[in-house]
């Protein structure tokens, strides 16, 4: 597996509305995309810093993995995951599994911004939830 670049950093937040002004200030730019990813029970907002994106993740219900992450983190949120761009998510998953990494997703699925995504479990990635992303074709 050879990622081409860091696609984004995912940051769990309790409220996009409350958090976006800080990231507008920090990045010197406006959020360029807000969307809800219903199957992941999350609403996202994206900012760019150079070629890297920052993805803010707000849970849309208490059962969301983001809501559970925020709860475990004392209600504060924080850095949730790092995402790497790969040429082929399915091939990268197969390579990761062959290397002994624990998969959260057995197959790629559609994520925000029409990316094909899959996650690797932090138990096998040095404690860092890792996302593999493939750009839409």
C-alpha positions as a Python dict, from the first residue, in 0.01 Angstrom:
ca = {
    (1, 'X'): (0, 0, 0),
    (2, 'X'): (141, 335, -97),
    (3, 'X'): (-81, 635, -14),
    (4, 'X'): (-48, 936, -242),
    (5, 'X'): (-116, 1188, 34),
    (6, 'X'): (-300, 1258, 357),
    (7, 'X'): (-659, 1306, 242),
    (8, 'X'): (-794, 1458, 562),
    (9, 'X'): (-788, 1471, 939),
    (10, 'X'): (-1122, 1388, 1100),
    (11, 'X'): (-1214, 1587, 1410),
    (12, 'X'): (-1519, 1497, 1620),
    (13, 'X'): (-1717, 1799, 1740),
    (14, 'X'): (-2037, 1844, 1936),
    (15, 'X'): (-2161, 2125, 1709),
    (16, 'X'): (-2053, 2231, 1360),
    (17, 'X'): (-2212, 2574, 1415),
    (18, 'X'): (-2006, 2632, 1730),
    (19, 'X'): (-1680, 2494, 1586),
    (20, 'X'): (-1674, 2629, 1231),
    (21, 'X'): (-1586, 2991, 1324),
    (22, 'X'): (-1265, 2872, 1492),
    (23, 'X'): (-1162, 2668, 1187),
    (24, 'X'): (-1246, 2960, 956),
    (25, 'X'): (-1014, 3173, 1166),
    (26, 'X'): (-745, 2904, 1187),
    (27, 'X'): (-744, 2814, 817),
    (28, 'X'): (-811, 3164, 687),
    (29, 'X'): (-1090, 3027, 469),
    (30, 'X'): (-1454, 2935, 469),
    (31, 'X'): (-1597, 2587, 493),
    (32, 'X'): (-1634, 2467, 134),
    (33, 'X'): (-1868, 2170, 187),
    (34, 'X'): (-2124, 2061, 445),
    (35, 'X'): (-2306, 1733, 401),
    (36, 'X'): (-2484, 1467, 598),
    (37, 'X'): (-2373, 1106, 562),
    (38, 'X'): (-2690, 933, 682),
    (39, 'X'): (-2555, 577, 705),
    (40, 'X'): (-2271, 699, 929),
    (41, 'X'): (-2509, 916, 1137),
    (42, 'X'): (-2288, 1220, 1095),
    (43, 'X'): (-2287, 1569, 948),
    (44, 'X'): (-1955, 1686, 806),
    (45, 'X'): (-1794, 2022, 728),
    (46, 'X'): (-1473, 2053, 526),
    (47, 'X'): (-1189, 2305, 527),
    (48, 'X'): (-865, 2302, 327),
    (49, 'X'): (-513, 2374, 446),
    (50, 'X'): (-290, 2347, 141),
    (51, 'X'): (-373, 2009, -8),
    (52, 'X'): (-495, 1855, 319),
    (53, 'X'): (-855, 1875, 431),
    (54, 'X'): (-992, 1902, 781),
    (55, 'X'): (-1322, 1719, 826),
    (56, 'X'): (-1535, 1823, 1120),
    (57, 'X'): (-1775, 1546, 1225),
    (58, 'X'): (-2092, 1619, 1420),
    (59, 'X'): (-2308, 1324, 1531),
    (60, 'X'): (-2669, 1330, 1415),
    (61, 'X'): (-2789, 1087, 1683),
    (62, 'X'): (-2666, 937, 2013),
    (63, 'X'): (-2599, 599, 1844),
    (64, 'X'): (-2343, 751, 1606),
    (65, 'X'): (-1986, 630, 1645),
    (66, 'X'): (-1889, 998, 1662),
    (67, 'X'): (-2132, 1055, 1953),
    (68, 'X'): (-1981, 756, 2133),
    (69, 'X'): (-1628, 887, 2067),
    (70, 'X'): (-1722, 1229, 2209),
    (71, 'X'): (-1879, 1066, 2515),
    (72, 'X'): (-1564, 857, 2578),
    (73, 'X'): (-1357, 1174, 2540),
    (74, 'X'): (-1535, 1351, 2826),
    (75, 'X'): (-1788, 1522, 2599),
    (76, 'X'): (-1519, 1728, 2425),
    (77, 'X'): (-1456, 1560, 2092),
    (78, 'X'): (-1110, 1583, 1940),
    (79, 'X'): (-904, 1420, 1668),
    (80, 'X'): (-1094, 1113, 1556),
    (81, 'X'): (-899, 973, 1258),
    (82, 'X'): (-643, 1027, 987),
    (83, 'X'): (-732, 946, 627),
    (84, 'X'): (-490, 847, 353),
    (85, 'X'): (-566, 864, -17),
    (86, 'X'): (-502, 536, -200),
    (87, 'X'): (-544, 443, -566),
    (88, 'X'): (-773, 149, -492),
    (89, 'X'): (-947, 110, -157),
    (90, 'X'): (-1039, -257, -209),
    (91, 'X'): (-681, -348, -298),
    (92, 'X'): (-545, -148, -3),
    (93, 'X'): (-784, -330, 233),
    (94, 'X'): (-670, -668, 99),
    (95, 'X'): (-307, -564, 143),
    (96, 'X'): (-371, -439, 497),
    (97, 'X'): (-547, -763, 591),
    (98, 'X'): (-264, -971, 443),
    (99, 'X'): (-22, -768, 656),
    (100, 'X'): (-219, -869, 966),
    (101, 'X'): (-402, -542, 1026),
    (102, 'X'): (-750, -559, 1173),
    (103, 'X'): (-1020, -427, 938),
    (104, 'X'): (-1329, -242, 1051),
    (105, 'X'): (-1467, -248, 697),
    (106, 'X'): (-1435, -569, 495),
    (107, 'X'): (-1525, -379, 175),
    (108, 'X'): (-1515, -13, 70),
    (109, 'X'): (-1826, 197, 119),
    (110, 'X'): (-1933, 543, 9),
    (111, 'X'): (-1835, 830, 237),
    (112, 'X'): (-1851, 1209, 233),
    (113, 'X'): (-1751, 1387, -88),
    (114, 'X'): (-1827, 1066, -286),
    (115, 'X'): (-1507, 902, -166),
    (116, 'X'): (-1488, 525, -139),
    (117, 'X'): (-1372, 467, 218),
    (118, 'X'): (-1273, 191, 459),
    (119, 'X'): (-1138, 195, 812),
    (120, 'X'): (-859, 3, 984),
    (121, 'X'): (-901, -72, 1354),
    (122, 'X'): (-683, 133, 1592),
    (123, 'X'): (-594, -186, 1783),
    (124, 'X'): (-370, -274, 1489),
    (125, 'X'): (-264, 76, 1377),
    (126, 'X'): (-70, 205, 1678),
    (127, 'X'): (-388, 339, 1838),
    (128, 'X'): (-482, 564, 1545),
    (129, 'X'): (-813, 507, 1367),
    (130, 'X'): (-702, 500, 1003),
    (131, 'X'): (-921, 562, 701),
    (132, 'X'): (-835, 466, 345),
    (133, 'X'): (-994, 685, 78),
    (134, 'X'): (-1024, 652, -299),
    (135, 'X'): (-1115, 955, -509),
    (136, 'X'): (-1428, 926, -725),
    (137, 'X'): (-1358, 841, -1086),
}
